[in-house]
Amino acid sequence: MRLAEIKQNIKNQLISSYDTVELNSLLPLFIEHVTGWNQVQQVIHLQDEIKPSWEKSFQEGVVQLLQNKPFQYITGKAWFLGNEYFVNESVLIPRPETEELVEWIHEYAQIVNKPLQIADIGTGSGCIAIALSLLLSEAKVTGIDVSDKALKVAQKNASTLHANVSWVQQDILMSASLPEKYDIIVSNPPYIPLREKENMENQVTQYEPAIALFVSNEDPFIFYKMIARLGKQALNKNGQLFFEIHYDQATALMNLLDEMNYHAELRQDMFGKDRMIRASLKK
Ligand SMILES: C[S@@+](CC[C@H](N)C(=O)[O-])C[C@H]1O[C@@H](n2cnc3c(N)ncnc32)[C@H](O)[C@@H]1O
């Protein structure tokens, strides 16, 4: 079968499940994933016969896409701040709003202008910890996660991207302390109350790890509370907490941090949604 035919064939199979814009951006990436041909090469090879093994890979990929599997889990690749990360179903797919959190920390680090000790709690793919270590060459960064499978992914990413990060397996909800003292503790913890699950896209709830997403309806701030509590001992003088938050939880979370003796600042993401908090202990 020629590439042009297979391309049409894939389109026909996916058109009822994906909208045209999504499909048109997905298709060249899918073809590149299977053939290794970039977009220019795909045009050059359009009328070429493709290998039977590629036909098989295309068909397997289509089946997975029809089952709503996120494209990043099919290819095993996700982009974060210009770098390619390996991902599998043990880790959350890094999101663009998390890139903005890292950019905020980078901005802050440039103002402080000294080597920083940083902990990333709930590191998942390691994207926050690794990006910070690459951006701040003098920083000492530690990534913490309860999941050993996630930590394996994070370690693999650090090795591929030549990032110098230490990894610690620790259940933050069962911890009386953190491994060291830090200038920055960053976390994008699980923060979606379970009751929201039924309204979420099947693509997320079926494939992304529940342990990375959900918290109980009764105690949705459990991770923030715990980290803020641990931060009282583990933050160096002028130390900062940086959190990614649920856009709907900003006011309640700001109040909670205030009650816990933190001065907190809120930031919006590129869509104008309340998405990030920076907090430091009141003087
Ligand atoms: C929302 S994901 C964030 C992943 C990554 N930092 C990112 O921003 O893409 C939350 C992470 O917290 C981890 N996690 C969940 N419960 C935890 C716990 N009790 N202690 C430590 N990490 C936990 C999950 O394994 C998951 O990797």
The ligand as a Tripos MOL2 file, in Angstrom:
@<TRIPOS>MOLECULE
LIG
   27    29     1     0     0
SMALL
NO_CHARGES

@<TRIPOS>ATOM
      1 C1         -0.4260   15.4800   39.1610 C.3       1 LIG1
      2 S1          0.8980   14.2960   39.1420 S.3       1 LIG1
      3 C2          2.2530   15.3860   38.7770 C.3       1 LIG1
      4 C3          3.3330   14.7410   37.9620 C.3       1 LIG1
      5 C4          4.4030   15.7280   37.4590 C.3       1 LIG1
      6 N1          5.0190   16.4530   38.5610 N.3       1 LIG1
      7 C5          3.7860   16.7240   36.4930 C.2       1 LIG1
      8 O1          3.6060   17.8950   36.8860 O.co2     1 LIG1
      9 O2          3.4750   16.3500   35.3420 O.co2     1 LIG1
     10 C6          1.0510   13.9420   40.8640 C.3       1 LIG1
     11 C7          2.1570   12.9670   41.2580 C.3       1 LIG1
     12 O3          2.0730   12.7810   42.6750 O.3       1 LIG1
     13 C8          2.4150   11.4400   42.9790 C.3       1 LIG1
     14 N2          1.8290   11.0910   44.2830 N.ar      1 LIG1
     15 C9          0.5500   10.7150   44.5560 C.ar      1 LIG1
     16 N3          0.4040   10.4620   45.8540 N.ar      1 LIG1
     17 C10         1.6030   10.6970   46.4410 C.ar      1 LIG1
     18 C11         2.0930   10.5820   47.7670 C.ar      1 LIG1
     19 N4          1.2730   10.2010   48.7580 N.pl3     1 LIG1
     20 N5          3.3810   10.8900   48.0240 N.ar      1 LIG1
     21 C12         4.2130   11.2700   47.0100 C.ar      1 LIG1
     22 N6          3.8120   11.3800   45.7140 N.ar      1 LIG1
     23 C13         2.5250   11.0920   45.4350 C.ar      1 LIG1
     24 C14         1.8460   10.6290   41.8180 C.3       1 LIG1
     25 O4          2.4830    9.3800   41.7100 O.3       1 LIG1
     26 C15         2.0940   11.5780   40.6570 C.3       1 LIG1
     27 O5          3.2970   11.2700   40.0210 O.3       1 LIG1
@<TRIPOS>BOND
     1     1     2 1
     2     2     3 1
     3     2    10 1
     4     3     4 1
     5     4     5 1
     6     5     6 1
     7     5     7 1
     8     7     8 2
     9     7     9 1
    10    10    11 1
    11    11    12 1
    12    11    26 1
    13    12    13 1
    14    13    14 1
    15    13    24 1
    16    14    15 ar
    17    14    23 ar
    18    15    16 ar
    19    16    17 ar
    20    17    18 ar
    21    17    23 ar
    22    18    19 1
    23    18    20 ar
    24    20    21 ar
    25    21    22 ar
    26    22    23 ar
    27    24    25 1
    28    24    26 1
    29    26    27 1
@<TRIPOS>SUBSTRUCTURE
     1 LIG1         1 GROUP 0 **** ****
